[in-house]
């Protein structure tokens, strides 16, 4: 099905996909960037943690990734694995003063033969794909058209409770009881004051064995904001055919927050590009694949698990989910 697909064909083998409702999150307009987030009153941030259990930006990340899953599902854009990339930046023996040719070591030459170091395009080719499919039952109550069209501030007022599955709820007479190991039913005497009830609840919970419970839906682990947004931005940008130069330029400040060493090396490359000096372009792209592509791989794992109702679960995608053959018409970015 190709409903709502914006597709620009550039050649018989390669195309560029324009995403309609997923955009790169620029640091300038990022309301959860460190400086901007500090402007939000401390009282409001404290209330968010008390009501939501976590900072609001965690749920904003989940919202962004779910929306990207939806567009990838509709447009049949798969997650994918590329052939492992290797880049020998410089010959260890330097350059011959006689012939002017690079002096590769024996080990470097063996790698060139076995891995095809000179065949850069072949190294980056896609070798496995998986088409995402959202489990709608995990997101019961969401209007998927609203997910496409509403801003975060509008959407969270209507649907944030969907992300809060597993919260405490009141069971009334006649309600269905769930006989599941992760559910605990209690009888409370409301004639006691709040302090007494809370202390009694803590005592009960301390006595409960909470090991070996079924894996829960919802938020897993401790999300990191900037690395998650960087991975999201790189994934969205690459799907839309943007070059590493453009991706790095748009995210350089965020990269600096995550790794000063990576930032400093990329800054040197970018300064050369600003002077129209592309002598080290291949080395730059190799550096990006070695140091930034892992954020895309992490994002793909998060997207896979978001489809199943879990956010920030970066566990490996089962081997059996990957396909090594697909239609040549499939857009593999």
N, C-alpha and C positions, 0 to 999 in steps of 0.2 A: 504494500500500500504506500503511495507516494503523495499523501495529502499534505498540502502546505509546505512542500519542500522548495527551498530556494537554492537552485543549483546552477553554477556557472561552469560550463565545460571549457577547459583550457587545452585539452588534447585528448586523444583517444584513450590514453592510459591514465591521465591525471586530471583531477577536477578540484574545485574549491567549493566547500559547503558554507553557506551563510546561515548562521544560527539566528533564529527569530526572537527568542525570549531568554537567551542566556548571553550576557555580556561580561567582558573583563571588568573586574572591580578595581578601578583606579584608586591609588592611594590618596589622591587629592579629594575624592568624593566619598571616601570610606568612613562611615560614621562610627565604625568600631576600631579605627586606627588608634594607636595608643594616645596620641595627643588629643584627638577628638573625643575619645571615650572618657578621658579625664575631665572633660568639660561637663559631662553629665553629673548632676548632683550626686554626692556620695550617698545621700539618703535613698535616692531612686535606685542606685546600683545595689544597695543593701537589700532593698525591698524585692528586687528582681531575684536575688539569690534565695531569699526566704520563701518567695512564692514559687519560683521555677526550679529551685534546687541548684541551679547553676547560673552563670552569667548569661545574659540574653544573647550575646554573640554566638554562643554554642548552637543555639537553636536557629540562628540566622544562617550559620554554615550548613546545617542540616537541610534547611529550606533551599539553599542554593544548589546543593548536590542533588536533592530530589527533583528539582526543576530541570537540571541538566539530564538526569536519568530519563525524565519524561520526553524531552526533545530527542534524545538519542534513540529511545524506543520508537517513537513515532516516525523518525526519519531513517530508521534502521542503520544508525551509525554505531558500529561495534566498538568495544574496547579491544585493544590489540597488543601483541607482543612483536617486537622487532628482533631481527638477528643481532646477536651480540656485537657491539661496536668496539673496534680497537683502533687506536691512533698512535703511531710512532711519530712524535712531534719532531725529533731531531736525530740524525745519525750520531751514535755515540762516538764514532771515530772522527766526526767532523766532516769537513770537505777536503777532498784531495787537492793539494796545491799544484799538482801536475795536470790532472785531467779535469778538475773542477767538479767531479762527481761525488755524491755522498758516500761516505765510508761506513756502511752498515756492519754491525758485528754479526757473527755467525748466528747468534740467537735471534737477532732482529730479522735476518733473512729467512730463517726457519719460520718465524711468525708470519712473514709476508707470504710465504708459500702456503702454509697450513690455514691461515685465516683470511688470506686475500686482502692484505692491508691496503694495497693500492686500489682495490675495487670498493671504494667508499659507498657508492650507491647500493651495491649488492649487500653490503653489511647492514645497511639500514632498512632493508626490505622487510615487510610484514610477513611473519611466518605462522602466526596463530591469531584467531579472532574469537570473540564471544559476543552474541547479541544480548543486550540487557532486556529484562522483562520484570516490571514492577509487580510485586505481590499486592494487589489492591486490598486484600483482606487485612493486611498490616496497617493500612492507612484508611480504614473505614471512616467515612464522614467527610472526606476531602472532595471538593468539587474540582476536578482536574483542569477545567477551563479557567477557574479562578487562580489556580497555581500559575498558569501562563500569563495572566493579565494583571493580577493585583500586585502592588508594591509590597515590600516586606511589612511596612507599618500597617497597611490595610489587611494583609493576609494573616498576620499574627493575631489580630483581634478576633478573627473568625475561626481559625483552625489550629492555633498553637496547642490547644488541649489535646489534639490528636497525637502530638509528640510526647504527651505526658502520660501515656499508657502505663499502668502499674501503680497509679497513685491510690491513696486511701479513699474509699468511697463508703457511703452509708448503705447497709443492707436492710431493706424493709421486710416486714412480714409478707411471705408469699413470693419473694424474689428467689431466683435460681441460685443455688449454692454450687460452687465449683469444687469438686473433689480433686484438687491438684496440689502437689507437694509444696509449690511456692506460695500458696494462698493460706493465710492464717485468719481464722475467725475468732473474735473475742466477744465476751459479754462484759459490758461496762455499766457500772452503777452511777448514773449521772447525778446522784445526790451528793457525790464527792466533789470537792473543788478541783479546779484544773491542775494544780500542782500535784495533788494526790494521784489523779488519774495518770498524769505523765510519768510519775515515779513508778506506778504500778506497771505501766506499759514497758518501761525500760527493764524492769525486773523480769517480765515475761520474755522479752526479746533476748535477754542475756542467756536465758535457759534454753533457747531454741537452737537446734542444729541446722545451720544454713549452708552446710557443705553439700556438694554434689547435687545442687538444684539444677533444673533445666536451664539452658542458656536463655537469657531474657532478650526481648526486643528492647529497643531504646538506645541510649547512649552508652558506648563501651569505651573504657579507658579515659585518658586525659587529652582532649583535643588541644592542638596548638594553633593559634589563630593565623599567624603570618605564614607558616609553612603550608597550612591548609589552603589559604587564599592563593599563595604562589602556585601550588599544584593545580588548583581550579583554573587560575588565569592561564597557565601554560597549556593546559588541556584544551580550554575553550579557544585560545589563540591558535594552537596548532591545528585544531579541527577546521578553522577558517583559513588555513593556508598561510599563516604568518610565518616569517622567517625567524631564525634564532636571534638575528640582529634586532628585529622589531620587538620580539618577546622580552629580550634582555633590557632593551631601552625602556620599555613600559614598566618593568618591574625591578629596576636596578636599586631603587631605594629600599624596597622590601628585602631584596637579596642581601643588602648591607646589614640589615637587622639580624638576619639569620646566620651569615658567615662573612666576616670581614676579609678573610683570605680569598674567598671566592670572588667577593666584590672587587677587591683590588686588582686581581688578574683580569676580570671582565672589564673593569674600567680602563685598563691599558688598551685592550682590544678596541673598545668603543671609541676611545680618543683617536686611534688610528683611522677608524672608519669615518669619523667626522672630517678627517683630512683627505678622505677618498683614497686612503691607502689600504688596500685589501690583500696585501702580501700574505698575511697570516690568517686568511679567512678559513681555510680548512682546519688549521690548528684551533681556531676559535670554536668552530662547530664541534670538533672533537672534544674540546674542553667542556662545552655545554652538554654534550651527551654523557660525559663522564661525571659531571657535577650537578646537573639540573634535571636530567631525564628521570632520575629516581623519584622526583616529586610527582611526575606524571604517572609513574607506576604505582605509587602510593595512592594517588587520587583514583586510579582505576579500581584498585582493591576496595576503596571506600565506596565508590559508586556501585560496585557489585553487591556489597552488603547493605547499602541503603535500599536497594531494590527489595531486600528481604525484611526491611523494617529496622535495621541496625545502623546507627551512625557512628562514624569514626572507628569502625571495625576494619583493621588493616590486615586481617589474617589472609593467608594465601588463598587464591581462587582454586578450587579443586581442579586437578589436571584434566579430568574427564569433561570439564565444561568447555575446554578450548577445542576449536576446530582448525584443522590444517588445510581444508579445502573450502572454497566459497565461490559464489558467482563473481565473475570479473566485473560486473556492474556495481558491486558493493563498494561503497565509499569507505576506504580504510585509512584515510588521512595520514 
